[in-house]
Amino acid sequence: MTAASSTTESAAPVTLRVIPRRRPYLWFIYALLAVIAAAALYSAAVNERFGWAVVGQYLFSGAILKGLLTTIELTVISMVLGIVLGVVLAIMRTSSSGILSTVARLYVWFFRGTPLLVQILFWFNLAALYPQLGLGVPGHELLFSFNANQIISPFTAAILALSLHEAAYMAEIVRAGVIGVDRCQRQAALALGMRPARVLRRIVLPQAMRTIIPPTGNQTISMLKTSSLVSVIALSDLLYTAQSIYGINYRVVPLLMVASIWYLVVVSLLSVGQGHLERRFGRGSL
């Protein structure tokens, strides 16, 4: 063997086999969790008090599906209005104007500081404070007015309460995403002659979406479940419809199971959509 061949053999890379660390205790934990899950499912399946026949009877009933549609409408409309108003409030909060920033701070302070249930009841009873709603010059007759009881229906009161409450949280979510973008990028864009509005729309918000999307998805899922609070003003959402039915036939648990199943189905669909949006806006990130 020559010296050259010996040097070549010694310089050849050595292939190492990586063996995962053995964790036998994990199999015991997995088996224990599987046994507990199987026992819980079996107990629920054989327990006649759950009333699975009643669940199957009302799961696709017209009244339940109509209540589900109302819940979805409340969630979609309230989230859209809350996101739009939240973006406006976030821009006001991060602006250099002290007045706009103070107004946004006070809004967030008030609507985050008062319970949503109280806000729903307040908007529903707005006619007790202002029987007539209108527009006019102070000290003169109103140019036009409307009966508050006709305008503030249970659905309108629910939309106002849910969207205004959600806007306070969305303002903080959007603000966190905006301030998370490197300030140097904003300064560079302004130095190139771009207007502040264009910088926000084309540079800041697209990058901030990576931070905004996950908590916004969580807020949407939370909104779907929080909308059940509107049952206190007799709005026929999913939960109120289930309550109305079991108030007649006294099958409380089966009807609550029906509502829970539909909430789980919609939440699962929203979770899939949230994951898709996170992957889309997370492209190119580490």
C-alpha positions as CSV (number, residue, x, y, z in Angstrom):
1,M,0.0,0.0,0.0
2,T,1.4,3.4,-1.0
3,A,1.4,6.5,1.1
4,A,-1.0,8.2,-1.3
5,S,-3.6,5.4,-1.0
6,S,-3.2,5.4,2.8
7,T,-3.9,9.2,2.9
8,T,-7.0,8.8,0.7
9,E,-8.4,6.0,2.9
10,S,-7.9,8.0,6.1
11,A,-9.6,11.1,4.6
12,A,-12.7,9.2,3.5
13,P,-15.8,10.3,5.5
14,V,-17.0,8.0,8.2
15,T,-20.7,7.1,8.0
16,L,-22.3,7.1,11.5
17,R,-25.6,5.5,12.2
18,V,-27.9,7.6,14.4
19,I,-29.9,5.5,16.7
20,P,-33.0,7.2,18.3
21,R,-33.0,7.4,22.1
22,R,-35.1,4.6,23.5
23,R,-38.0,5.7,25.6
24,P,-39.9,2.6,26.7
25,Y,-42.0,4.5,29.2
26,L,-43.7,6.3,26.4
27,W,-45.4,3.1,25.3
28,F,-46.8,2.7,28.7
29,I,-48.2,6.2,28.6
30,Y,-49.7,5.7,25.1
31,A,-51.3,2.4,26.2
32,L,-52.8,4.0,29.4
33,L,-54.2,6.9,27.4
34,A,-55.7,4.5,24.8
35,V,-57.4,2.5,27.6
36,I,-58.8,5.6,29.2
37,A,-60.1,6.9,25.8
38,A,-61.7,3.5,25.0
39,A,-63.3,3.3,28.4
40,A,-64.8,6.8,28.1
41,L,-66.1,6.1,24.6
42,Y,-67.6,2.7,25.7
43,S,-69.2,4.2,28.7
44,A,-70.8,7.0,26.7
45,A,-72.0,4.5,24.0
46,V,-73.7,2.1,26.4
47,N,-75.1,4.8,28.7
48,E,-78.8,5.1,27.8
49,R,-79.1,8.4,29.6
50,F,-77.2,10.1,26.8
51,G,-80.3,9.4,24.6
52,W,-78.4,8.7,21.4
53,A,-81.7,7.9,19.6
54,V,-82.9,11.4,20.5
55,V,-79.6,12.9,19.3
56,G,-80.0,11.2,16.0
57,Q,-83.6,12.4,15.7
58,Y,-82.7,16.1,16.2
59,L,-79.2,16.3,14.8
60,F,-80.5,17.2,11.3
61,S,-83.8,18.6,12.2
62,G,-84.9,21.8,10.5
63,A,-85.0,23.9,13.7
64,I,-81.5,22.9,14.7
65,L,-80.1,23.5,11.3
66,K,-81.8,27.0,11.2
67,G,-80.2,27.8,14.6
68,L,-76.9,26.6,13.3
69,L,-77.2,28.9,10.3
70,T,-77.9,31.8,12.6
71,T,-74.9,31.0,14.7
72,I,-72.7,30.9,11.6
73,E,-74.2,34.2,10.4
74,L,-73.4,35.9,13.7
75,T,-69.9,34.6,13.7
76,V,-69.1,35.6,10.1
77,I,-70.7,39.1,10.3
78,S,-69.3,39.9,13.7
79,M,-65.8,38.8,12.8
80,V,-65.7,40.7,9.5
81,L,-66.9,43.9,11.2
82,G,-64.6,43.3,14.2
83,I,-61.5,42.8,12.0
84,V,-62.2,45.9,9.9
85,L,-62.8,48.1,13.0
86,G,-59.8,46.4,14.7
87,V,-57.5,47.3,11.8
88,V,-58.7,50.9,12.0
89,L,-58.2,51.1,15.7
90,A,-54.7,49.5,15.4
91,I,-53.7,52.1,12.9
92,M,-55.0,54.8,15.2
93,R,-53.1,53.3,18.1
94,T,-49.8,53.2,16.3
95,S,-50.2,56.7,14.7
96,S,-48.2,59.7,15.7
97,S,-51.4,61.6,16.6
98,G,-51.9,61.7,20.3
99,I,-55.7,62.3,19.9
100,L,-56.2,59.2,17.7
101,S,-54.0,57.1,19.8
102,T,-55.9,58.1,23.0
103,V,-59.3,57.4,21.4
104,A,-58.1,54.0,20.4
105,R,-56.7,53.3,23.9
106,L,-60.0,54.3,25.5
107,Y,-62.0,52.2,23.1
108,V,-59.9,49.1,23.9
109,W,-60.0,49.8,27.6
110,F,-63.8,50.1,27.7
111,F,-64.8,47.2,25.5
112,R,-62.2,44.8,27.0
113,G,-63.1,45.9,30.5
114,T,-66.8,45.2,30.4
115,P,-68.3,41.7,30.1
116,L,-69.7,40.8,26.7
117,L,-72.9,39.6,28.3
118,V,-73.5,43.1,29.8
119,Q,-72.8,44.6,26.4
120,I,-75.4,42.3,24.7
121,L,-78.0,43.2,27.3
122,F,-77.2,46.9,27.0
123,W,-77.6,47.0,23.2
124,F,-80.8,45.0,23.4
125,N,-82.2,47.5,25.9
126,L,-81.0,50.6,24.1
127,A,-84.5,51.8,23.5
128,A,-84.9,52.3,27.3
129,L,-82.3,55.1,27.0
130,Y,-83.0,56.4,23.5
131,P,-86.6,55.6,22.3
132,Q,-85.9,57.6,19.1
133,L,-82.7,57.4,17.1
134,G,-82.0,60.1,14.6
135,L,-79.7,62.8,13.2
136,G,-80.0,66.5,13.6
137,V,-78.4,69.7,14.9
138,P,-78.2,69.9,18.7
139,G,-81.0,72.2,20.1
140,H,-83.2,71.8,16.9
141,E,-85.6,69.2,15.6
142,L,-84.2,66.0,14.2
143,L,-83.9,65.8,10.5
144,F,-85.0,62.2,10.6
145,S,-85.6,59.7,13.4
146,F,-86.4,56.0,13.8
147,N,-88.0,54.0,16.5
148,A,-85.2,52.3,18.4
149,N,-87.3,49.2,19.1
150,Q,-87.7,48.7,15.3
151,I,-84.0,49.2,14.6
152,I,-82.4,47.3,17.5
153,S,-83.8,43.8,17.0
154,P,-82.2,40.9,18.9
155,F,-80.1,40.1,15.8
156,T,-78.9,43.7,15.5
157,A,-78.1,43.9,19.2
158,A,-76.1,40.7,19.0
159,I,-74.1,41.9,15.9
160,L,-73.4,45.3,17.6
161,A,-72.2,43.7,20.8
162,L,-70.2,40.9,19.3
163,S,-68.5,43.1,16.6
164,L,-67.7,46.0,18.9
165,H,-66.3,43.7,21.6
166,E,-64.3,41.7,19.1
167,A,-62.8,44.9,17.6
168,A,-61.1,45.7,20.8
169,Y,-59.2,42.4,20.8
170,M,-58.5,42.5,17.1
171,A,-57.0,46.0,17.5
172,E,-54.4,44.6,19.9
173,I,-53.7,41.6,17.7
174,V,-53.2,43.7,14.6
175,R,-51.1,46.2,16.6
176,A,-48.8,43.4,17.8
177,G,-48.3,42.3,14.2
178,V,-47.6,45.8,12.9
179,I,-45.0,46.6,15.6
180,G,-43.4,43.2,15.0
181,V,-42.3,44.3,11.5
182,D,-38.8,45.8,11.4
183,R,-39.0,49.6,11.5
184,C,-36.1,49.9,9.1
185,Q,-38.2,48.5,6.3
186,R,-40.8,51.2,6.8
187,Q,-38.2,53.9,6.9
188,A,-36.5,52.5,3.7
189,A,-39.9,52.5,1.9
190,L,-40.6,56.1,3.0
191,A,-37.1,57.1,1.8
192,L,-37.9,55.7,-1.6
193,G,-40.9,58.0,-1.8
194,M,-43.7,55.6,-1.0
195,R,-46.7,57.1,0.8
196,P,-47.4,55.9,4.4
197,A,-50.7,54.3,3.4
198,R,-49.0,52.3,0.6
199,V,-46.2,51.3,2.9
200,L,-48.7,49.9,5.4
201,R,-50.7,48.1,2.6
202,R,-47.8,46.7,0.6
203,I,-45.0,46.1,3.1
204,V,-46.1,46.1,6.7
205,L,-49.4,44.3,6.6
206,P,-48.3,41.4,4.4
207,Q,-45.4,40.6,6.8
208,A,-47.6,41.2,9.9
209,M,-50.1,38.6,8.6
210,R,-47.8,35.8,9.8
211,T,-48.3,37.1,13.4
212,I,-51.9,38.1,12.9
213,I,-53.4,35.0,11.4
214,P,-53.0,32.5,14.3
215,P,-54.6,34.6,17.0
216,T,-57.3,35.7,14.6
217,G,-58.2,32.1,13.9
218,N,-58.4,31.5,17.6
219,Q,-60.6,34.6,18.0
220,T,-62.9,33.3,15.2
221,I,-63.3,29.9,16.9
222,S,-63.9,31.7,20.2
223,M,-66.5,33.9,18.5
224,L,-68.4,30.9,17.3
225,K,-68.7,29.6,20.9
226,T,-69.2,33.0,22.5
227,S,-72.1,33.8,20.2
228,S,-74.1,31.3,22.3
229,L,-74.5,34.2,24.9
230,V,-77.1,35.8,22.6
231,S,-79.5,33.2,23.9
232,V,-80.2,35.6,26.8
233,I,-82.0,37.9,24.5
234,A,-84.0,35.1,22.9
235,L,-82.2,35.1,19.6
236,S,-82.7,31.7,18.0
237,D,-79.1,30.6,17.6
238,L,-78.0,27.0,17.9
239,L,-78.0,26.9,21.7
240,Y,-81.2,28.8,22.2
241,T,-82.9,26.5,19.7
242,A,-81.7,23.4,21.6
243,Q,-82.9,25.0,24.8
244,S,-86.3,25.7,23.3
245,I,-86.7,22.1,22.2
246,Y,-85.6,20.5,25.5
247,G,-87.9,23.0,27.3
248,I,-90.8,21.1,25.6
249,N,-89.7,17.5,25.7
250,Y,-87.4,17.7,28.8
251,R,-84.6,15.8,27.0
252,V,-81.9,18.2,28.2
253,V,-78.7,16.1,27.8
254,P,-79.5,14.8,24.2
255,L,-80.3,18.3,23.0
256,L,-77.1,19.7,24.5
257,M,-75.2,16.8,22.8
258,V,-76.7,17.9,19.5
259,A,-75.5,21.4,20.0
260,S,-72.1,20.3,21.1
261,I,-71.7,18.0,18.1
262,W,-72.5,20.9,15.7
263,Y,-70.1,23.2,17.5
264,L,-67.3,20.6,17.2
265,V,-68.0,20.2,13.5
266,V,-67.8,23.9,12.7
267,V,-64.8,24.4,14.9
268,S,-63.0,21.5,13.1
269,L,-63.7,23.1,9.8
270,L,-62.5,26.5,11.0
271,S,-59.3,24.9,12.3
272,V,-58.6,23.4,8.9
273,G,-59.1,26.8,7.3
274,Q,-56.8,28.4,9.9
275,G,-54.1,25.9,9.2
276,H,-54.3,26.5,5.4
277,L,-54.0,30.3,5.9
278,E,-51.1,29.9,8.3
279,R,-49.2,27.8,5.7
280,R,-50.0,30.2,3.0
281,F,-48.8,33.3,4.8
282,G,-45.9,31.4,6.4
283,R,-44.3,30.6,3.1
284,G,-40.7,31.7,3.0
285,S,-40.3,32.0,6.8
286,L,-37.9,29.9,8.8
